[in-house]
Amino acid sequence: MIEETIEETQEKDYFILYIALTAAVLIGVLLMVKSSENDKFAPIKAQLVEETKLMDIRVTRQDYE
């Protein structure tokens, strides 16, 4: 009976370890996916910033006179 309790305790410890490792792997995968998304859309973001700068035209009263 004592041996069974010891074995159950060790299995529980491994279970928590498996959960922690799975969580760490999933977090790593999510960070890699987010990083690749940022890299993929970087040229589009740069183009949008450039277009915003080009469209930032200030019209003053002197332009109409």
C-alpha positions in Angstrom: 0.0 0.0 0.0 2.8 2.4 0.8 4.5 1.5 -2.5 1.4 2.4 -4.5 1.2 5.8 -2.8 4.8 6.5 -3.7 4.2 5.5 -7.4 1.1 7.7 -7.6 3.1 10.7 -6.3 5.8 10.2 -8.9 3.3 9.9 -11.7 1.6 13.1 -10.5 5.0 14.9 -10.6 5.6 13.7 -14.2 2.1 14.8 -15.1 2.8 18.4 -13.9 6.1 18.3 -15.8 4.3 17.2 -19.0 1.8 20.0 -18.6 4.6 22.6 -18.0 6.6 21.4 -21.0 3.5 21.4 -23.3 2.6 24.9 -22.2 6.2 26.1 -22.8 6.2 24.5 -26.3 2.9 26.1 -27.2 4.0 29.5 -26.0 7.2 29.1 -28.1 5.2 28.2 -31.2 2.8 31.1 -30.7 5.8 33.5 -30.4 7.4 32.1 -33.6 4.1 32.5 -35.5 3.6 36.1 -34.3 7.2 36.9 -35.3 6.8 35.5 -38.8 3.5 37.5 -39.2 5.3 40.7 -38.3 8.1 39.9 -40.8 5.6 39.0 -43.5 3.6 42.2 -43.2 6.6 44.6 -42.6 6.8 45.7 -46.3 3.1 46.5 -46.3 3.4 48.5 -43.1 6.3 50.4 -44.6 4.3 51.2 -47.7 1.3 52.4 -45.7 3.6 54.7 -43.7 5.1 56.1 -46.9 1.7 56.7 -48.4 0.6 58.5 -45.3 3.6 60.7 -45.5 2.9 61.5 -49.2 -0.7 62.2 -48.5 0.1 64.5 -45.6 -0.4 67.7 -47.5 -1.2 70.9 -45.7 -3.3 73.4 -47.6 -2.8 77.0 -46.5 -4.6 80.1 -47.5 -1.6 81.3 -49.5 -2.1 78.4 -51.9 -5.4 79.8 -53.0 -4.4 83.5 -53.3 
